[in-house]
Amino acid sequence: MRKTTRKLMLKDVPVGGNSPITVQSMCTIKTHEVDKTLAQIEELYKAGCDIIRVAVPGSKDAAALHELAEKSPIPVVADIHFQSLYIFKALEAGVAGVRVNPGNIKKFDDKLQDIVVAAKMNNIPLRIGVNAGSLDDEILEKYGRKATASALVESAIKEVSLFESYSFYDFAISVKHHDVNTTIEAYTRLSELVDYPLHLGVTEAGPRFQGTIKSAVAFGALLKSGVGDTIRVSLTDNPIEEVRVGREILMSLGLKNRELEIISCPTCGRIETDVIKLTSRVESALQNHVGLGTKPLKIAVMGCLVNGPGEARDADIGVAGGKGKGDIFVRGKVVKTVTEDEIVPQLLKLVDEFFDN
């Protein structure tokens, strides 16, 4: 069962409090390049991103926040490191939220009361971001200069207590690490200690394949145990891939309604068609179908009759490939046999009928 946490509002998008788990990503464009940044945000929004984060390393980036926040189709969170000045600039700009990294912001604790006052005045929530690479020196020393799960959690709790001492509770927390086991342990322990929304992330997860696996394993374990309110998949890749992976993780766990599911079999010595190529053709043909989103669609692409209509009988529409041909089936019942060239067009025709009914 999912743990009930406090609810934050990032503009009109809720986080926590049993709200739907949101998918986040981060722009790769320089924030001060407003038009390019807005164009990337639009692409990510269309891909299914719920919340977008932008870096604020300099004054030009801080100056761009107001326009970005005003024109973005999804909530904009300002990501602040090193300079507390930009926290105040972001809050004044009217962004949806501000991510702060107490471990690397100069004299952060000395500025905390002013930050709390500004956040309350502008009614903007924060995220306390604790990373393996920016732990408090005193805590890091205590744990032998190693970013253990205990070190991450202790650092987060220290910052939480400071915010609470100023009667501020409008924040989420993250305790990110690049190691999957450390990430799972840290978030699990933190969830037992607080009721604030948790932002899940495996930081610096790596290139697409490795990062996808690491994120899926960590998020799957945590979300299945009821831990986590919003996620960001950190890939060394186009951020659209982060969104796609994040959404797929949630859909695989039944935490987000699936628009399109493709059931496809692995190849083996029985198949007499290129099932890898066929699956890719079907996926490409359906990727931008106008009906997606109106109701869920399950398509099966099977390499032979062994794993054909029977194995995938719960698919709305499917094909079992053969030598130069394919059996098209609907809910497990074969409705026609077509040539290999006609498989994709016939599937698309049935998909159109599926969405029209």
Long-range contacts (C-beta under 8 A, 24 or more apart in sequence): 1-226, 2-223, 2-226, 3-191, 3-195, 3-226, 3-227, 4-195, 5-195, 5-196, 5-197, 5-198, 5-229, 6-169, 6-195, 6-196, 6-197, 7-197, 8-97, 8-125, 8-170, 8-171, 8-172, 8-197, 9-125, 10-51, 10-75, 10-77, 10-96, 10-97, 10-125, 11-75, 11-96, 12-75, 13-50, 13-51, 13-74, 13-75, 13-96, 15-51, 15-172, 15-197, 15-229, 15-230, 16-172, 16-196, 16-197, 16-229, 16-230, 17-197, 19-229, 20-255, 20-256, 21-223, 21-228, 21-229, 21-230, 21-231, 21-250, 21-255, 21-256, 22-50, 22-51, 22-229, 22-230, 22-231, 23-48, 23-49, 23-50, 23-51, 23-230, 23-231, 23-232, 23-243, 23-246, 23-247, 23-250, 24-49, 24-50, 24-51, 24-52, 24-53, 24-77, 24-199, 24-230, 24-231, 24-232, 24-246, 25-49, 25-52, 25-53, 25-232, 25-233, 25-239, 25-240, 25-242, 25-243, 25-246, 26-52, 26-53, 26-54, 26-55, 26-79, 26-232, 26-239, 26-242, 27-52, 27-53, 27-54, 27-55, 27-239, 28-238, 28-239, 30-61, 31-55, 31-56, 31-60, 31-61, 31-64, 31-65, 31-68, 32-58, 32-60, 32-61, 32-63, 32-64, 34-64, 34-67, 34-68, 37-64, 37-68, 38-68, 38-71, 38-72, 40-239, 41-68, 41-72, 41-73, 41-74, 41-76, 42-73, 43-240, 44-74, 44-239, 44-240, 44-243, 45-73, 45-74, 47-240, 47-243, 47-244, 48-243, 48-244, 48-247, 49-74, 49-239, 49-243, 50-74, 50-75, 50-230, 51-75, 51-77, 51-96, 51-97, 51-230, 52-76, 52-77, 53-77, 53-78, 53-79, 53-99, 53-232, 54-78, 54-79, 55-79, 56-80, 56-86, 56-89, 56-90, 57-81, 57-82, 59-89, 61-86, 62-86, 62-89, 62-90, 62-93, 63-89, 65-89, 65-90, 65-93, 65-94, 65-95, 66-93, 66-94, 68-95, 69-93, 69-94, 69-95, 69-96, 70-94, 77-127, 80-105, 81-105, 81-134, 82-106, 84-108, 84-111, 84-115, 87-111, 87-115, 87-118, 88-114, 88-115, 88-118, 91-118, 91-119, 91-121, 91-122, 91-124, 92-118, 92-122, 94-122, 94-124, 95-124, 96-124, 97-124, 97-125, 97-126, 97-127, 98-124, 98-125, 98-126, 98-127, 99-126, 99-127, 99-129, 100-126, 100-127, 100-128, 100-129, 101-129, 101-130, 101-131, 101-134, 102-128, 102-130, 102-136, 102-155, 102-159, 103-130, 103-131, 103-134, 103-135, 103-136, 103-155, 104-134, 109-162, 112-162, 112-163, 112-166, 113-166, 116-163, 116-166, 116-167, 116-168, 119-168, 119-170, 120-168, 120-170, 125-170, 125-171, 125-172, 126-163, 126-170, 126-171, 126-172, 127-171, 127-172, 127-173, 127-174, 127-199, 128-156, 128-159, 128-160, 128-163, 128-171, 128-172, 128-173, 128-174, 129-174, 129-176, 129-199, 130-155, 130-156, 130-159, 130-173, 130-174, 130-175, 130-176, 131-176, 131-177, 131-203, 132-176, 132-177, 132-178, 132-182, 132-203, 133-203, 147-177, 147-182, 148-182, 149-175, 149-177, 149-182, 149-185, 149-186, 149-189, 150-189, 152-177, 152-182, 152-186, 152-190, 153-186, 153-189, 153-190, 153-193, 156-190, 157-190, 157-193, 157-194, 160-194, 160-196, 169-196, 171-196, 172-196, 172-197, 172-198, 172-199, 172-229, 172-230, 173-197, 173-198, 173-199, 174-198, 174-199, 174-200, 174-201, 176-201, 176-202, 176-203, 177-202, 177-203, 178-202, 178-203, 178-204, 178-205, 178-206, 178-214, 180-214, 180-217, 180-218, 183-218, 183-222, 184-218, 184-221, 184-222, 187-222, 187-227, 187-228, 188-222, 188-225, 188-227, 191-226, 191-227, 197-229, 197-230, 198-227, 198-228, 198-229, 198-230, 199-229, 199-230, 199-231, 199-232, 200-227, 200-228, 200-230, 200-231, 200-232, 201-231, 201-232, 201-233, 201-234, 202-233, 202-234, 203-234, 204-234, 205-233, 205-234, 205-235, 206-235, 206-236, 207-235, 207-236, 207-237, 208-235, 208-236, 208-237, 208-241, 211-235, 211-236, 211-237, 211-245, 212-245, 215-245, 215-246, 215-249, 216-245, 216-249, 216-252, 219-249, 220-249, 220-252, 220-253, 223-249, 223-250, 223-253, 223-255, 224-253, 257-296, 258-296, 259-292, 259-293, 259-296, 259-297, 260-286, 260-289, 260-292, 260-296, 260-297, 260-298, 260-299, 261-296, 261-297, 261-298, 261-299, 262-286, 262-299, 262-300, 262-301, 263-298, 263-299, 263-300, 263-301, 263-302, 263-312, 263-315, 263-318, 264-300, 264-301, 264-302, 265-301, 265-302, 265-303, 265-304, 265-307, 265-311, 267-303, 268-303, 270-303, 270-304, 270-306, 271-303, 271-304, 271-321, 272-304, 272-321, 272-322, 272-323, 272-324, 273-303, 273-321, 273-322, 273-323, 273-324, 273-326, 273-340, 275-301, 275-302, 275-303, 275-321, 278-319, 278-321, 278-343, 278-344, 281-344, 282-319, 282-344, 282-347, 285-344, 285-347, 285-348, 286-348, 286-351, 289-351, 289-355, 290-355, 291-351, 291-352, 291-354, 291-355, 294-355, 295-355, 297-351, 297-354, 297-355, 299-347, 299-351, 300-329, 309-333, 309-334, 316-354, 317-347, 317-350, 317-351, 317-354, 319-343, 319-347
